[in-house]
């Protein structure tokens, strides 16, 4: 069974047991979450597509941990101006395991 969910302005294709990194939610490890924004569900060939969400469909997940991604460097240089700008950015994430698609 697979599902397409929407979280944080992004769409993810998930199935039971998958591990994925979502935007930071500020939750403790082992916490349970329910994602109700399910766009489509495929149950062994039986496809349900929502308008925009599937009625009654819920994806349950368990928080594994939270962390930060590798640093992304933003470097801007303006030629012949002796002007440059260097900044770093690390995105916070929450890693979850999909436990149930209902």
WOZI-V550351 format. One record per residue. N is the residue number from 1. RES is the residue in one letter. PHI is phi in radians with two decimals (* if undefined). PSI is psi in whole degrees, 0 to 359 (NA if undefined). NEAR is the number of other C-alpha atoms within 10 Angstrom. Layout:
n res phi psi near
N RES PHI PSI NEAR
N RES PHI PSI NEAR
This chain:
n res phi psi near
1 X * 129 15
2 X -2.18 160 16
3 X -2.56 156 24
4 X -1.97 120 18
5 X -2.01 160 20
6 X -2.07 128 17
7 X -2.64 124 13
8 X 1.15 32 8
9 X 1.39 5 6
10 X -2.13 159 9
11 X -2.01 140 13
12 X -2.27 139 14
13 X -1.70 119 14
14 X -2.25 156 19
15 X -2.41 170 19
16 X -1.11 134 16
17 X 1.62 351 12
18 X -1.21 149 12
19 X -2.03 129 17
20 X -2.49 158 16
21 X -1.78 117 17
22 X -1.82 171 16
23 X -1.07 154 15
24 X -0.99 129 15
25 X -2.06 350 12
26 X 1.20 41 11
27 X -1.95 157 14
28 X -1.39 153 13
29 X -1.03 150 14
30 X 1.29 3 13
31 X -1.29 146 12
32 X -1.72 138 16
33 X -2.26 154 15
34 X -2.10 129 13
35 X -1.88 114 14
36 X -1.72 353 17
37 X -1.53 74 19
38 X -1.74 119 24
39 X -1.49 326 21
40 X -2.71 150 21
41 X -2.33 131 26
42 X -2.00 112 14
43 X -1.92 84 13
44 X 0.91 53 8
45 X 1.69 343 8
46 X -1.60 106 8
47 X -1.72 128 13
48 X -2.04 123 16
49 X -1.98 131 15
50 X -1.52 164 14
51 X -2.28 78 9
52 X -1.51 342 10
53 X -2.04 153 18
54 X -1.36 128 16
55 X -1.18 129 14
56 X 1.39 358 8
57 X -1.50 133 19
58 X -2.41 138 18
59 X -1.93 123 22
60 X -1.77 141 18
61 X -2.45 160 23
62 X -2.12 133 19
63 X -1.29 129 21
64 X -1.59 304 18
65 X -2.85 176 17
66 X -2.18 153 19
67 X -2.90 194 13
68 X -2.28 143 12
69 X -1.35 175 11
70 X -1.13 154 11
71 X -1.24 136 11
72 X -1.85 128 11
73 X -1.71 128 11
74 X -1.88 120 10
75 X -2.23 122 10
76 X -2.08 134 11
77 X -2.33 132 11
78 X -1.82 116 9
79 X -1.14 144 8
80 X 1.09 11 6
81 X -1.94 355 7
82 X 0.94 43 7
83 X -2.29 126 9
84 X -2.56 158 10
85 X -2.47 129 9
86 X -2.26 125 9
87 X -2.36 152 10
88 X -2.06 157 10
89 X -2.62 133 12
90 X -2.21 124 12
91 X -1.51 135 12
92 X -1.45 144 16
93 X -2.45 163 18
94 X -2.14 122 20
95 X -1.61 127 19
96 X -2.22 156 24
97 X -2.01 128 21
98 X -1.31 122 20
99 X -1.79 328 16
100 X -2.72 139 15
101 X -2.06 117 20
102 X -2.24 NA 11
